[in-house]
Amino acid sequence: MIKACLFDVFGTLVDWRTSIAREAESILSPLGIALDWPLFADAWRDQYQPAMEEVRSGRLPFSKLDVLHRRNLDVVLAAYGIDHLDEATKRALNRAWHRLDAWPDVAPGLAALRQKVLLAPCSNGNISLMVDLARHNGLVWDAILGAEIARAYKPMPAVYLACADAFDIAPEHTLMVAAHSSDLAAAAAAGLQTAFVARPDEMGPGLGEIAPSTRVDYCVSSILELAQIL
């Protein structure tokens, strides 16, 4: 019944927290800046949903996530009192989101799944960001889909439906894969099947979701396990 798998990316496929902490340290530490780098990553990520809500509510026109990340960076740097950075440094720091490392199971899991079904990200990240993450981690997609295609941000139904429609596949034959119950609940409400992947360390050691808080069709511990089941 499943003809295509769509994937949340931040947290589900890539370890954003560890990667952003590493990248921020590599860029800012040589400038004599010392911070709790994982907490800096958390602070930046905390601006993610509020910024997208500005778009979802209509208060801001649709913008690529790179633009929102840059806007959010200014907020966080000001909060830390380090908003004196030059523009080149800020641009380099914002590009850190293009260099996030995938969890170890992701590349082999996607390769196994791709033998049977179509694959695409269904992410709030823009297309160029998704392309860079794919090349950085050796991920192979059949298409790059998501927010930029739909001109809307998850969990709006239009995002999930636009991705299924791009493949000419009915929502009920499309599987949304994510590590976040809220994402899966929205996908299910739009008519997609759903799979929860546990990422217990996404928000820090032991601070990620280990079980879904909503009804799902599949519940697995890795992308490889999902490939074995399907």
Secondary structure as UniProt FT lines:
FT   STRAND          4..7
FT   TURN            11..13
FT   HELIX           16..28
FT   HELIX           29..31
FT   HELIX           37..46
FT   HELIX           48..56
FT   TURN            57..58
FT   HELIX           65..80
FT   TURN            83..84
FT   HELIX           87..94
FT   HELIX           95..99
FT   TURN            104..105
FT   HELIX           106..113
FT   TURN            114..116
FT   STRAND          118..123
FT   HELIX           127..137
FT   STRAND          145..146
FT   HELIX           147..150
FT   TURN            154..155
FT   HELIX           157..166
FT   TURN            167..168
FT   HELIX           171..173
FT   STRAND          174..178
FT   HELIX           181..189
FT   TURN            190..191
FT   STRAND          193..197
FT   TURN            200..203
FT   TURN            205..206
FT   STRAND          218..220
FT   HELIX           223..229
//
